[in-house]
Amino acid sequence: MKKINLLIAFTIGVFFTGFTQRPVGVPGNWTLQPDFTDEFNNGLNTSKWEHNPNDWGPWSWEPRHTKVQGGNLKLTIDHENHVRAGNNLHFTSGIIRSKKKIKYGYFEVRMKGNPRHPGACPAFWTYSIRENTQVINGQRVKYNEIDFPEIQQRQRNVNTIDWNIIRADDARPQKRTSRRVSTGNGNGPSFDPRNSFHVYGCLWEQGNIKFYIDGKLVGTADREESIFQQLPQHLVISLGLREPFYEYVNGTRIATPTPNRPNGFPSTMEVDYVRVWKGSTTGGGNDDDCSATAWKSGSKYKLKDRVSHKNKLWRWKSRKRGNCVPGNCNRWKDLGSCKSSRIVSYDIIDVEDGIVAYPNPAKGNVNVSFNKVDGSTEVSIIDILGRVILKKSSISNSVTLDTESLDKGVHILMIKQGDKTYTKKLILE
């Protein structure tokens, strides 16, 4: 049988009230979290978002730069000379920060960058505030931060997109550890983030942090470092100042003298929605999953540390720190075979209309979802001879096709919406 790779689309954009919203990129058992979710249809909800937090470094946040208009959150950065703590500063910008904290979940934003580059960075991120120190894997952890993602912060290439996981201890001065993941080996994706909306997502589980663009996995954080991201954190969307308008001096960001407004300011980024779910994937981060940190011969383990080794999960049961090969000594408890769950792959059929079809290969039902409802949407499956062998119409946001009785093999999935037609290759097993 001829095999054809089929990319299945994830939901993009706003779904109508009553339709179950799902993460773009990670199937699983998820529950939407209203305290961290906003479609921005009814102004800024100040019961869940803070938009005038304390300033820090070269960043000065001003509430007037945070607005909701036309169903979008708009954050603006502008030139404004001012003095704070005896320092001359030159820019103010917008931010929203959740009033509540969260730990673990799937985080998603659909946003468009700001026109000015370089100098401003649209960011979707979390960070901890005033958390008690935790000792994790023998390390003292006072501060956590996950950037998912930061866009437009590279001066030489606007396409480069970065994700960071950061932690700091409680020493004075603090010791900070940061690990970065960038798209496309530093070259960035094929699109310019200033030109259109894209969906940026992050899966945050214990020891398992993954990054997505438009439903595609584009980066996985260092697992050895991900395990330290265990502090509850605030969720943030911000438009922050970047180089060349500040510089690093002895590890501190110092504002670059800019007395006059440069070209391109004010500049505004837009956010269509932010959505957050809690729950679990069908794999990754669970106690019985093979994504647990792999055993390393040079590491020292302590009581209850877990590792994966040769498709099994093991727990260190000795009160003395040490190491030996799992299965070859009695200091590791065999917890049995771990799961390498099959994650359903998705792809985008159409970004603007948010058309989604999954899974592929399909056994049984094929699901199709879409953002826009303009009359009836017709979904068909066509065989390799060009015959329509199954057709279904809907005036809602979704269609489910029962393919159990259809022949196995390669087919075409066709979606008609108004005067638009979309097609994708489909494999039935």
MARSE-326097 format. One record per residue (C-alpha): residue number from 0; residue in one letter; y, x, z. Coordinates in Angstrom, 3 decimals, decimal comma, padded with zeros to 6 digits. Each point is the difference from the previous one (the first is absolute). Layout:
(NUM; A; (Y; X; Z)) ...
//
This chain:
(0; M; (000,000; 000,000; 000,000)) (1; K; (003,374; 001,352; -000,959)) (2; K; (002,091; 000,699; 003,077)) (3; I; (003,730; -000,640; -000,040)) (4; N; (002,282; 000,832; 002,854)) (5; L; (001,873; -003,109; 001,076)) (6; L; (003,066; 000,230; 002,159)) (7; I; (000,594; -003,186; 001,971)) (8; A; (003,485; -001,068; 001,067)) (9; F; (001,299; -000,446; 003,515)) (10; T; (002,593; -002,585; 000,939)) (11; I; (003,611; 001,127; -000,489)) (12; G; (003,064; -001,873; 001,199)) (13; V; (000,640; -003,240; 001,841)) (14; F; (-002,725; -002,623; 000,283)) (15; F; (000,867; -003,644; 000,481)) (16; T; (-000,086; -001,587; 003,452)) (17; G; (-003,529; -000,911; 001,009)) (18; F; (-001,691; 002,616; -002,174)) (19; T; (-001,864; 002,661; 001,907)) (20; Q; (001,838; 003,297; -000,406)) (21; R; (-002,230; 003,023; -000,340)) (22; P; (000,691; 003,714; 000,109)) (23; V; (000,446; 001,776; -003,307)) (24; G; (-002,633; 002,712; -000,039)) (25; V; (-002,348; -000,597; 002,939)) (26; P; (-002,431; -002,916; 000,268)) (27; G; (-001,301; -000,861; 003,435)) (28; N; (000,442; -002,370; 002,902)) (29; W; (003,758; -000,134; 000,513)) (30; T; (002,404; -002,227; 001,942)) (31; L; (003,681; -000,072; -001,000)) (32; Q; (002,359; 001,126; 002,795)) (33; P; (003,164; -002,166; -000,021)) (34; D; (001,952; 002,324; 002,350)) (35; F; (-000,089; 002,706; -002,694)) (36; T; (-000,025; -002,152; -003,146)) (37; D; (003,007; -001,359; -001,889)) (38; E; (000,543; -001,514; -003,448)) (39; F; (003,813; 000,206; 000,513)) (40; N; (000,540; -003,536; -001,287)) (41; N; (002,212; -001,256; 002,839)) (42; G; (002,324; 002,827; 000,999)) (43; L; (-000,726; 002,811; 002,446)) (44; N; (-002,202; -001,153; 002,867)) (45; T; (001,596; 001,789; 002,949)) (46; S; (-002,657; -001,344; 002,365)) (47; K; (-002,460; 002,454; -001,536)) (48; W; (002,257; 002,694; -001,553)) (49; E; (002,526; 002,355; 001,598)) (50; H; (002,633; 001,164; -002,512)) (51; N; (002,297; 002,024; 002,264)) (52; P; (-002,222; 002,550; 001,791)) (53; N; (001,329; 003,170; 001,592)) (54; D; (001,167; 002,618; -002,502)) (55; W; (-001,682; 003,387; -000,177)) (56; G; (000,588; 003,293; -001,809)) (57; P; (002,092; -000,479; -003,163)) (58; W; (-001,025; -003,673; -000,245)) (59; S; (002,496; -002,657; 001,081)) (60; W; (-001,264; -003,569; -000,268)) (61; E; (002,492; -002,811; -000,579)) (62; P; (-000,976; -003,715; 000,112)) (63; R; (002,359; -000,844; -002,879)) (64; H; (-002,213; 002,105; -002,274)) (65; T; (-002,997; -002,274; 000,664)) (66; K; (000,076; -003,307; -001,883)) (67; V; (-002,385; -002,618; -001,338)) (68; Q; (001,070; -001,480; -003,330)) (69; G; (-001,906; -001,899; -002,670)) (70; G; (-003,287; 000,296; 001,870)) (71; N; (000,201; 003,799; 000,259)) (72; L; (000,876; 002,374; 002,812)) (73; K; (002,781; 002,330; -001,157)) (74; L; (000,720; 003,262; 001,797)) (75; T; (003,078; 001,973; -001,032)) (76; I; (001,176; 003,559; 000,583)) (77; D; (003,681; 000,866; -000,409)) (78; H; (002,437; 002,813; 000,608)) (79; E; (001,935; -000,478; 003,246)) (80; N; (001,541; 002,879; 001,944)) (81; H; (-000,494; -000,352; 003,762)) (82; V; (-000,585; 002,059; 003,139)) (83; R; (-002,981; -000,342; 002,340)) (84; A; (-000,607; 002,216; 003,032)) (85; G; (002,627; 002,420; -001,309)) (86; N; (-001,684; 000,364; -003,397)) (87; N; (001,695; -000,862; -003,289)) (88; L; (-002,224; -002,389; -001,966)) (89; H; (000,584; -001,540; -003,401)) (90; F; (-002,475; -002,798; -000,762)) (91; T; (-001,174; -003,281; 001,514)) (92; S; (-002,994; -002,059; -001,098)) (93; G; (-002,277; -002,970; 000,656)) (94; I; (-003,272; -000,400; 001,871)) (95; I; (-002,312; -002,606; 001,527)) (96; R; (-002,420; 000,782; 002,823)) (97; S; (-002,544; -002,356; 001,520)) (98; K; (000,708; -001,037; 003,565)) (99; K; (-003,704; 000,068; 000,793)) (100; K; (-002,452; 002,896; -000,311)) (101; I; (-003,277; 000,126; -001,842)) (102; K; (-003,057; 002,245; -000,112)) (103; Y; (-002,325; 000,018; -003,014)) (104; G; (-000,058; -002,371; -002,935)) (105; Y; (000,840; -000,244; -003,658)) (106; F; (003,703; 000,357; -000,837)) (107; E; (001,545; -001,042; -003,284)) (108; V; (003,476; -000,155; -001,539)) (109; R; (001,189; -000,945; -003,463)) (110; M; (003,204; 001,903; -000,605)) (111; K; (002,255; 001,560; -002,590)) (112; G; (001,840; 003,292; 000,491)) (113; N; (003,756; 000,513; 000,074)) (114; P; (001,886; 001,256; -003,099)) (115; R; (001,512; 003,127; 001,607)) (116; H; (-002,090; 003,182; -000,218)) (117; P; (-000,112; 002,405; 001,689)) (118; G; (001,439; -000,757; 003,410)) (119; A; (-001,676; -003,175; 001,276)) (120; C; (-003,602; -000,848; 000,865)) (121; P; (-001,459; -003,517; 000,176)) (122; A; (-002,743; 000,157; 002,621)) (123; F; (-002,677; -002,262; 001,479)) (124; W; (-001,347; 001,474; 003,218)) (125; T; (-000,972; -000,314; 003,668)) (126; Y; (000,944; 002,053; 003,040)) (127; S; (-000,520; -000,124; 003,751)) (128; I; (002,742; -000,233; 002,631)) (129; R; (-000,304; 000,839; 003,690)) (130; E; (-003,801; -000,059; 000,066)) (131; N; (-001,953; 001,676; 002,789)) (132; T; (-001,673; 003,283; -000,880)) (133; Q; (-003,633; -000,334; -001,068)) (134; V; (-002,546; 002,792; -000,033)) (135; I; (-001,920; -000,315; -003,269)) (136; N; (-002,668; 002,538; -000,950)) (137; G; (001,463; 002,349; 002,603)) (138; Q; (003,551; -000,264; -001,416)) (139; R; (002,973; -001,557; 001,789)) (140; V; (001,580; -002,631; -002,243)) (141; K; (003,379; -001,498; 000,883)) (142; Y; (001,249; -001,060; -003,446)) (143; N; (-001,579; -001,487; -003,142)) (144; E; (001,431; -000,744; -003,437)) (145; I; (-001,530; -001,150; -003,289)) (146; D; (002,113; -000,044; -003,163)) (147; F; (-001,543; -002,364; -002,542)) (148; P; (001,827; 000,952; -002,139)) (149; E; (003,246; 001,930; -000,452)) (150; I; (001,345; -000,196; -003,555)) (151; Q; (002,821; 001,802; -001,850)) (152; Q; (000,293; 002,739; 002,618)) (153; R; (-000,889; 002,865; -002,341)) (154; Q; (003,123; 001,398; -001,665)) (155; R; (-001,756; 001,405; -003,055)) (156; N; (-002,283; -002,918; -000,846)) (157; V; (000,867; -003,600; 000,831)) (158; N; (-003,553; -001,120; -000,859)) (159; T; (-001,629; 001,977; 002,802)) (160; I; (-001,055; -002,256; 002,876)) (161; D; (-000,956; 001,332; 003,421)) (162; W; (-002,053; -001,244; 002,926)) (163; N; (000,079; 001,751; 003,356)) (164; I; (-001,813; -000,193; 003,314)) (165; I; (001,925; 001,633; 002,840)) (166; R; (-000,661; 000,548; 003,695)) (167; A; (001,797; 001,828; 002,783)) (168; D; (-000,940; 001,005; 003,527)) (169; D; (002,012; -000,385; 003,213)) (170; A; (001,025; 003,643; 000,342)) (171; R; (003,612; 001,154; -000,019)) (172; P; (000,696; 000,835; -002,750)) (173; Q; (-002,521; -002,319; -001,629)) (174; K; (-002,676; 001,379; -002,236)) (175; R; (-000,259; -002,130; -003,140)) (176; T; (-002,942; -000,120; -002,374)) (177; S; (000,380; -001,594; -003,429)) (178; R; (-002,358; -000,523; -002,922)) (179; R; (001,282; -001,142; -003,396)) (180; V; (-001,714; -001,672; -002,941)) (181; S; (001,872; -000,227; -003,314)) (182; T; (-000,868; -001,907; -003,159)) (183; G; (-001,143; 001,618; -003,208)) (184; N; (-000,349; 003,533; 001,374)) (185; G; (003,724; 000,011; 000,689)) (186; N; (000,979; -001,464; -003,366)) (187; G; (000,065; -003,605; 001,130)) (188; P; (-001,270; -003,154; -001,737)) (189; S; (000,923; -000,873; -003,572)) (190; F; (002,821; -002,337; 001,034)) (191; D; (003,487; 000,565; 001,352)) (192; P; (000,143; -001,931; 003,320)) (193; R; (003,643; -000,883; -000,625)) (194; N; (-000,745; -002,109; -003,062)) (195; S; (-002,353; -002,739; 001,236)) (196; F; (-001,784; -001,507; 002,970)) (197; H; (-003,328; 001,482; 001,072)) (198; V; (-002,373; -000,746; 002,857)) (199; Y; (-000,466; 002,830; 002,515)) (200; G; (-002,754; -000,353; 002,578)) (201; C; (-001,618; 001,856; 002,866)) (202; L; (-003,308; -000,561; 001,735)) (203; W; (000,242; 001,301; 003,578)) (204; E; (-003,217; 000,071; 001,983)) (205; Q; (-001,118; 002,410; 002,682)) (206; G; (-000,531; 003,327; -001,733)) (207; N; (000,365; -001,624; -003,412)) (208; I; (003,382; -000,273; -001,757)) (209; K; (000,205; -000,746; -003,714)) (210; F; (002,919; -000,590; -002,350)) (211; Y; (000,259; -002,362; -002,972)) (212; I; (002,347; -000,762; -002,893)) (213; D; (-000,429; -003,323; -001,812)) (214; G; (-003,491; -000,407; 001,409)) (215; K; (-001,264; 003,468; -000,950)) (216; L; (-001,005; 002,586; 002,581)) (217; V; (002,256; 003,009; -000,597)) (218; G; (-000,414; 002,081; 003,150)) (219; T; (-002,009; 000,474; 003,191)) (220; A; (001,539; 001,619; 003,044)) (221; D; (-001,595; 003,021; 001,638)) (222; R; (-002,803; -001,504; 002,105)) (223; E; (000,214; 002,755; 002,587)) (224; E; (003,644; -000,929; 000,552)) (225; S; (-000,316; -003,761; -000,458)) (226; I; (-001,959; -000,337; 003,236)) (227; F; (003,181; 000,797; 001,968)) (228; Q; (001,788; -003,109; -001,331)) (229; Q; (-000,864; -002,272; 002,924)) (230; L; (003,363; -000,953; 001,562)) (231; P; (001,463; -003,502; -000,562)) (232; Q; (002,858; 000,219; -002,475)) (233; H; (002,983; -001,968; -001,325)) (234; L; (000,009; -000,939; -003,686)) (235; V; (003,065; 001,147; -001,949)) (236; I; (001,570; -000,405; -003,441)) (237; S; (003,001; 002,270; -000,478)) (238; L; (002,280; 001,623; -002,538)) (239; G; (000,522; 003,448; 001,464)) (240; L; (002,270; 002,892; -000,920)) (241; R; (-001,618; 002,975; -001,727)) (242; E; (000,876; 003,363; -001,490)) (243; P; (002,396; 001,208; -001,331)) (244; F; (002,038; -001,886; 002,600)) (245; Y; (-001,629; 001,764; 002,911)) (246; E; (-001,733; 003,343; 000,465)) (247; Y; (-002,478; 001,457; 002,448)) (248; V; (001,435; 002,525; 002,470)) (249; N; (-002,491; 001,428; 002,501)) (250; G; (-002,216; -003,039; -000,465)) (251; T; (002,832; -002,506; 000,510)) (252; R; (001,567; -002,225; -002,654)) (253; I; (003,714; 000,740; -000,276)) (254; A; (002,325; -002,134; -002,100)) (255; T; (001,443; 001,748; -003,044)) (256; P; (003,825; -000,302; -000,096)) (257; T; (000,697; -002,811; -002,479)) (258; P; (003,552; -001,244; 000,588)) (259; N; (000,219; -001,936; -003,285)) (260; R; (-002,300; -002,705; -001,350)) (261; P; (-002,463; 001,485; -002,539)) (262; N; (-000,935; -001,816; -003,186)) (263; G; (-002,621; -002,691; 000,380)) (264; F; (001,072; -001,375; 003,376)) (265; P; (-000,384; -002,628; 001,316)) (266; S; (-003,662; -000,278; -000,991)) (267; T; (-002,420; -002,815; 000,881)) (268; M; (-003,804; -000,315; 000,199)) (269; E; (-001,792; -003,375; -000,140)) (270; V; (-003,081; -001,359; 001,763)) (271; D; (-001,829; -003,093; -001,248)) (272; Y; (-002,286; -000,337; 003,027)) (273; V; (-001,706; 001,849; 002,830)) (274; R; (-003,448; -001,108; 001,214)) (275; V; (-002,263; 001,315; 002,715)) (276; W; (-003,578; -000,918; 000,840)) (277; K; (-002,311; 000,870; 002,864)) (278; G; (-003,757; 000,000; -000,245)) (279; S; (-002,463; 002,345; -001,636)) (280; T; (-001,106; 001,088; -003,422)) (281; T; (-003,569; -000,174; -001,185)) (282; G; (-000,057; 003,736; 000,662)) (283; G; (002,088; 002,757; 001,562)) (284; G; (001,070; 000,552; 003,569)) (285; N; (-002,686; -002,110; 001,655)) (286; D; (-002,269; 001,524; 002,608)) (287; D; (-003,004; -000,232; -002,281)) (288; D; (001,663; 001,238; -003,157)) (289; C; (-000,604; 003,278; -001,814)) (290; S; (003,757; 000,567; -000,205)) (291; A; (-000,175; 001,365; 003,552)) (292; T; (001,085; 003,639; 000,126)) (293; A; (-002,679; 002,216; -001,512)) (294; W; (-001,753; 002,436; 002,330)) (295; K; (001,329; 003,576; -000,193)) (296; S; (-001,893; 003,045; 001,141)) (297; G; (003,077; 001,754; 001,400)) (298; S; (001,320; -002,901; 002,090)) (299; K; (-000,310; -000,584; 003,748)) (300; Y; (-000,932; -003,538; 000,972)) (301; K; (000,468; -001,904; 003,244)) (302; L; (-001,739; -003,001; 001,571)) (303; K; (-000,080; -003,098; -002,261)) (304; D; (001,373; 001,764; -003,098)) (305; R; (-001,469; -001,557; -003,162)) (306; V; (-000,851; 001,685; -003,284)) (307; S; (-001,847; -000,860; -003,183)) (308; H; (-002,690; 002,329; -001,323)) (309; K; (-002,590; -000,568; -002,732)) (310; N; (000,728; -003,735; -000,202)) (311; K; (-000,375; -000,475; 003,729)) (312; L; (002,431; -000,554; 002,835)) (313; W; (-000,259; 002,243; 003,074)) (314; R; (001,648; 000,002; 003,449)) (315; W; (000,411; 003,092; 002,196)) (316; K; (-001,700; -000,876; 003,308)) (317; S; (000,386; 003,210; 001,982)) (318; R; (002,737; 000,336; 002,620)) (319; K; (000,378; 003,618; -001,076)) (320; R; (002,033; 000,717; -003,111)) (321; G; (-001,969; 001,595; -002,757)) (322; N; (-001,710; -000,411; -003,332)) (323; C; (-003,332; 000,154; -001,750)) (324; V; (-001,461; -001,518; -003,147)) (325; P; (-000,466; -003,785; 000,350)) (326; G; (-003,702; -000,729; -000,070)) (327; N; (-000,931; 003,554; 001,001)) (328; C; (000,993; -000,218; 003,661)) (329; N; (000,012; -002,582; 002,787)) (330; R; (003,764; 000,069; 000,644)) (331; W; (000,659; -002,483; -002,803)) (332; K; (-001,093; -003,613; 000,361)) (333; D; (-001,324; -001,474; -003,235)) (334; L; (001,863; -003,295; -000,580)) (335; G; (-001,919; -000,773; -003,154)) (336; S; (000,862; -000,236; -003,654)) (337; C; (003,656; -000,569; -000,741)) (338; K; (001,366; -002,278; -002,658)) (339; S; (001,421; 001,118; -003,293)) (340; S; (001,326; -003,413; -000,912)) (341; R; (000,731; -000,843; -003,591)) (342; I; (003,687; -000,717; -000,383)) (343; V; (000,834; -002,434; -002,794)) (344; S; (002,285; 001,663; -002,547)) (345; Y; (003,070; -001,794; -001,307)) (346; D; (002,564; 000,610; -002,691)) (347; I; (003,157; -001,680; -001,202)) (348; I; (-000,173; -002,429; -002,903)) (349; D; (003,694; -000,795; 000,178)) (350; V; (002,500; 001,273; 002,558)) (351; E; (002,807; -002,514; -000,436)) (352; D; (-002,253; -003,068; -000,045)) (353; G; (-002,263; 001,519; 002,657)) (354; I; (-003,273; -000,898; -001,722)) (355; V; (-003,117; 000,982; 001,938)) (356; A; (-003,674; -000,144; -000,967)) (357; Y; (-002,946; 001,263; 002,042)) (358; P; (-002,647; 001,264; 000,580)) (359; N; (-001,428; 002,237; -002,715)) (360; P; (-002,796; 000,371; -000,736)) (361; A; (-000,416; -003,651; 000,992)) (362; K; (-003,001; -001,770; 001,436)) (363; G; (000,577; -003,710; 000,318)) (364; N; (003,656; -000,959; 000,334)) (365; V; (002,975; 001,594; -001,728)) (366; N; (003,305; -000,739; 001,719)) (367; V; (003,370; -000,096; -001,775)) (368; S; (003,337; -000,340; 001,817)) (369; F; (003,604; 000,031; -001,204)) (370; N; (003,510; -000,278; 001,405)) (371; K; (001,676; -002,278; -002,511)) (372; V; (-001,050; -003,574; -000,669)) (373; D; (001,619; -001,368; -003,155)) (374; G; (-002,093; -002,980; -000,986)) (375; S; (-003,710; 000,630; -000,347)) (376; T; (-001,609; 003,434; -000,080)) (377; E; (-003,159; 000,274; -002,120)) (378; V; (-002,658; 002,602; 000,775)) (379; S; (-002,880; 000,648; -002,385)) (380; I; (-002,976; 002,326; -000,302)) (381; I; (-000,826; 001,072; -003,560)) (382; D; (-003,228; 001,676; -001,090)) (383; I; (-000,263; 003,009; -002,341)) (384; L; (-000,329; -002,361; -003,000)) (385; G; (003,387; -001,514; 000,778)) (386; R; (-001,350; -003,323; 001,302)) (387; V; (001,623; -001,704; 002,997)) (388; I; (-002,925; -000,498; 002,368)) (389; L; (001,914; -001,128; 003,097)) (390; K; (003,473; -001,479; 000,399)) (391; K; (001,922; -001,343; 002,973)) (392; S; (003,596; -001,113; 000,534)) (393; S; (002,106; -000,216; 003,142)) (394; I; (003,494; -001,060; 001,040)) (395; S; (-000,281; 001,921; 003,298)) (396; N; (000,109; 003,751; 000,684)) (397; S; (-003,684; 000,750; -000,486)) (398; V; (-003,108; -000,651; -002,083)) (399; T; (-003,617; 000,726; 000,919)) (400; L; (-002,578; 000,315; -002,772)) (401; D; (-003,712; -000,367; 000,768)) (402; T; (-001,737; 002,505; -002,292)) (403; E; (-003,496; -000,289; 001,498)) (404; S; (-001,456; -001,692; -003,101)) (405; L; (001,660; 002,307; -002,540)) (406; D; (-001,728; 002,843; -001,804)) (407; K; (000,387; 003,432; 001,543)) (408; G; (002,014; 002,651; -001,784)) (409; V; (003,473; 000,595; -001,411)) (410; H; (002,420; -002,913; -000,403)) (411; I; (003,735; -000,603; -000,366)) (412; L; (002,064; -001,760; 002,661)) (413; M; (002,971; -001,818; -001,569)) (414; I; (002,895; -001,556; 001,949)) (415; K; (002,567; -002,236; -001,697)) (416; Q; (003,269; -000,821; 001,767)) (417; G; (002,571; -001,837; -002,101)) (418; D; (000,601; 002,112; -003,108)) (419; K; (-001,579; 003,121; 001,549)) (420; T; (-003,616; 001,115; -000,370)) (421; Y; (-001,687; 002,750; 002,031)) (422; T; (-003,470; 001,468; -000,560)) (423; K; (-002,280; 002,328; 001,925)) (424; K; (-003,542; 001,261; -000,504)) (425; L; (-002,444; -001,514; 002,443)) (426; I; (-003,538; 001,070; 000,924)) (427; L; (-002,438; -002,575; 001,353)) (428; E; (-003,054; 001,260; 001,854)) 
//
